[in-house]
Amino acid sequence: EVNQPILFCSLLCSCAILGLLTGRAMKETTENIQKQSREVFKAGVVEYAVVTPVQCTKRLCSYEEALDEMMENIVQFINITRMAKSQGVDIIVFPEDGLTGFEFASPDFFVPFLQVVPFPSTSWIACTEPGKFGPLTRVVEMLSCLAMKQSIYITVNMGRVTQQDGKEKHFNTDVVFDRFGRIVAAYDKRNLFGSEKIVFDEAELEIVTFETEFGIFGIMTCFDAMYSHPFLDLVESKGISTLIFPTAWENASPLFSAVGFHSSLARGKQINFLAANRNNAAKNQTGSGIYSSTGVLASWSSPHLPSTQLVMAEVPVKPEKYQVDWAVFATEKQETVPMINETLEKMIFFDKFT
């Protein structure tokens, strides 16, 4: 059984000493990192079998009760991050819905799981300033401590609550922490899928990027991949080198299998693509990977058994760029594609595919 208060205090205390050094030391370290010249970085994406809350999916809980039910997932995130750091990973990405799952009997039951996530412009290091933005930041504080203690970039998806124009808004949000535990990016998912629309508010279009010592990164979430925006904005306007992609992707063959579809986006737009998927056989959710302009660097799927896997690869800081005439490419490759005489029929998002 996880003792949540002890774990929380341990994380805060272990980072308190580090927090004393965050002034001049952090500035000097940042300057040194920016001076480094690197050709590759090591990325980790986590395909994660979520421990679904037991009580709070069936009734309205308090914030503290919801936090207790997230703790098993948080502990797993901590252990996986430590493992990744021990193997030299620079940035780790966890999947959409990774802290909570998305099996709530009522949209209202998700509300206690929502966290306050301040804008990155606040430069808030939650680990060393707990409670600065109120009581609904406990998850943010623990993850900030984890990033700081392990000196690693971490991306985690969570529900976010905020006030806009005098109204309470709920968003599906990706939060990125840097090596010092600072929030350097927060992206509210624009293109909601299915039942998300009754749980979350639709966000305004956000084009979110952040800089690291190994390139410019952008963020989008799951169903965003089916739309031009923000994807094309990130690639064509912001010139990102790497895209972070937390997802709870439901595979739909033949066109929308996770590894095939996501790797095609990386190759087509000649970027790095870090996709962390939820592992949930009941919803056909599996398929995580690290992709680049040259193809699949590492991937993993487990469609039948509940499994958690850390996928790692060395990734080029500058993805290889090349000119492609896709019509010529298709013509050249058509002779290598086997002829299939049987006809396949599938329903994909209510459309019949033959």
N, C-alpha and C positions, 0 to 999 in steps of 0.2 A: 504494500500500500504506500502511496506517495504522500509524504508529509509536506503539504504545499507551503505552509508558513516557513518551515525550516529551509526548504529549497529556495524560496524567494529571498529570505534573509541571507542565505549563503551566497547567492549570486550577487546581491547588493554589496555584502561585506567584502567579497573577493575582489570587487571592482573599485572599492572605496580608495584603496591605495593607488590604483591606476588613475583614479579620478584626480588625485592630487597633482599628477604630472601632466594633466591635459592642457595646461596653458602653453608655456614656452616649449615643452617637450613635444607636444602635438604639432605645433607650428614647424619645429625643426624637422620632425619626422615626415610631415607632409611635403616639405620642400625637398627632402632627400628622395622620397618616393617619386615625386614629379620629375626628378632629374634622371631617374633610372631609364635605361633604354632596354626594352625587352622585345623579343621576337614572338614569344609565346606566353600564355598564362594557363593555369590549370583550373578547369571548371568542374563543378559537381552539380548534378541535378538528381533529385530524389523522387523516385516513384514510391509512393507511400500508401500503405493500407491503413486508412484512418481508423482510430478507435472511436467509434460513434458514441456520443453521450447516451447514457442509459435513461436517466430520469428527465433531463431537460429537453428531450425531444418530444415528450408526452405531456408536459405541463409547463406552466410559466414559472421559471425559477428566479431567484435573486442573482445579482451579479456575482456574488461570492460562490453561490452554488454552481453557476455556469463556469466560473474559473476553476473550481475543483474538478469539474468534468472535462475540462480541457487539459488538465495537468499531465495525464498520461501521454498525450500527444506532445506536449511541450517537453517532457522528459526525453521522449524519443528524439525530438528535434535536437536537443542538447547533445545526446549521445552520438547521433549521426554527424553533427557538426564537429564534435571533437575528433571523430574518426577521420572525417574529411581533412581537417587541419593537420592531423598526424601524417597524412599522405601528401601534404603540400598543396592542397586546394586553396585557391585565392578567392573564389566566389562560389557560393552554394545557393541553389534555388529549390524551394519547397513548393508543392502543388497548390492549386486552387482548392479551397475548402479543407485544407490539410489539418487545421486546428479543430474543426467542428464537424466535418461531413456536411451533408445537406439533406438529411432525412428527418425533417421536422414536421410533426403532425399539423402544426398551425404556423403561419408566418410570424405570429406574435411570439412564439416560443424562441425565436432566434434573437429577439431584442436583447436579452441579458448578456449575450455573447459579444455585443458590439463594443468596440474600443474607441477611445479618443486618440486621434493621430494628428498632431499639429503639423503645420506646413514645414517643409524642410528649411525654409528661410529663417526659422527660429534658431537653427543650429543647436537644438536641444539634445543634450546627451542624457537620455532618460535614466541611465544607470546611476549617474552621479547626482542627478537632481530629481529623485522620485517625488511624485505628487505635485510637481510644478503646474501641471495642467489638469489637476483634479484627480478624483479617485478611480476613474475608468481607464487607467493607463497601465494596469499591472502587467498585462501581456507585453506591451511595448517595452516596459522597464526590464523585464526578464530577458527579452531578445536583445535589447541594447547591451545588457551585461554580457550576454553570450558572445556577441560580435566583438565587444571590447576585449574580453578575456582571451578569446581565441585569435584576435587580430585577423578577422576574416570578413569579407562582404557577405551579407545574408539577405535573401529575399523571402518574405513570408506573406501569404495572402490572409486577410482577415476582414471581418465586418467592421465598418467605421461609422460612427455617429457624429454628426456635426449640426450646427445651426446655420441656416442660410435664409436670409430675408425673413427672419423671425419664425421660421419653420424648422422642425427637426427633420433631418435628412439621414438616410441610411445608404451606405455605398459598399460595394464589393471592391476592396482596396488591396493593392500590392504595396508593401512597405519595404524599402531597401535601407539597410544599415551599413555604414562603412566600418573600417577596421577599428575606429575609435568609439563605436556605438552611436554615432550620430545618424539621424534620419536624413539621408541624402536624396531620397525620392519617394514619392507616394502617388500612385496612379489609381484613379477611380474608374472602374470598368465602364466603358461606354455602351457596348452592344450586349445587352442582357439576353439570356437564353431561357425560354420556357418559363418555369415557375419562379425563376429569379425575379421576374417582373413584379411579382406580388410581395417579394421580400425586400428588394432594394429599389432605390430611386435611380432613374436613368441619369447618368452624369453628363455634364457638358463635355464636348470633345476636348480632351487634354492630350497634348503632345509632350510626354514626359521623358527627359533624358538626364543622365548624370555622367560626370567624368571620373575616370579611374586612371591609375598609372599604366593601364593596359587597354586604353581606348575609350571611346564614347559609347555608352549603353543606352538603349531605349527599352520601354516596357509596354506590353499589352497583355491581355488576358483572354484565353480560351476562345470564345465565340467572336472576339475581335478579328480573328484570323480569317473570317468569312467576309470581311468588309474592307473597302479601300482605306477607310480611316479608322484608327490612326496609323495603320501599317505603312501606307505609302508616304504619309507625312514624315514618319520617323526615318524611313530609308532615303527618300528623295529630297526632302527639305532639310532634315537635320543631319544627314550623312552619318548615321550611326554605323559602328563596326560590328556591334553585337546586340542581339535582341533577347531580352529575358521574357520568358513565356510560362508563367504558372497556368495550369489548365486542369480541368476535370473533363477530359475529352472522351466522348462516347464514340467509339469506332463504328463507322458505317461503310462497309465495303460496297463497291470496290474503290471508290474515289476518296473516301474520308477516313482511311486508316491513319492513325496518329503519326507513326514513323514516316510513312510515305508522303503524307501531305505536308508535314512540318519540314521535312528535309527538302522538299521541292521548293518551299518558300525561301530557304537558305540558298539553294542553288540558283533559283530564278533571279533573286535580288542580290546574290553574291555577298552575303553577310554571314556572320556566325549566329546561331539560333540555339538557345538553351531552353529546352522544353521539359518541364517537370510535370508529370501527369499523376493523377490519383489512381490508385489500384483498387478497383471495385468491380468484380466479375458480374455482379447483379445488374450493373448498368453498362457493361462492356467497356469499362474505362481501364485502359492500360496503354503502354507505349510511351516511353520517355527517351530522350536522346540529346546528344550534342552534335550539332550539324554545322557544316561550313560550306563555302562556295564550291568546294571540291567533292562534297558528299557527306556521308554519315561517318563521323569520327567515333562515336560510341552510341549504342542504343540498347534498350532492354524492354521486354514485354513478358507478361505472365497473365494470359487471359482466363485461366481456369482456377488457379490457386491464389488465395490472398497472400500477397508478398510485398515486402519493402526492399528496395534496392538502391544503393548509391552508385550512380553512373558517373564515371570520371574520364576526362580526356585532356590532353594538352591542345590548346586552341591557338591559332595564329592571331596575333594582335591586329595584323592587317590581312584580312581575307584576300585570297588571290582573286584578282579581277581579270576577266577575259571577255572578248567579244563572241557572242553566240548568235548564229542565225538559226532560230528554232525550227523553221520550216525545213532547212537543209538537214539539221540534226535529225528530225523525225523521218525524213526520207532515207537517210543513211541507216537508221536503226530499224526501219520497218521489216527488213529481211531477217532480222534476228529475233523478231517477236513471233512466237509460235502461233499457228492457226488453231483456233478453238471452234469446234463445230457446234458445241452445245450453247444454248441461249440462256443467259443469266438475267433474272428479273429481281430487282430489289426496290423497296420503298425507301427513298432518302428524303427526309424532311417532307413527307407527304407527297412527294413526286415519284412517279414510277420511272425506274431506270432499267433500260433493256441493253 
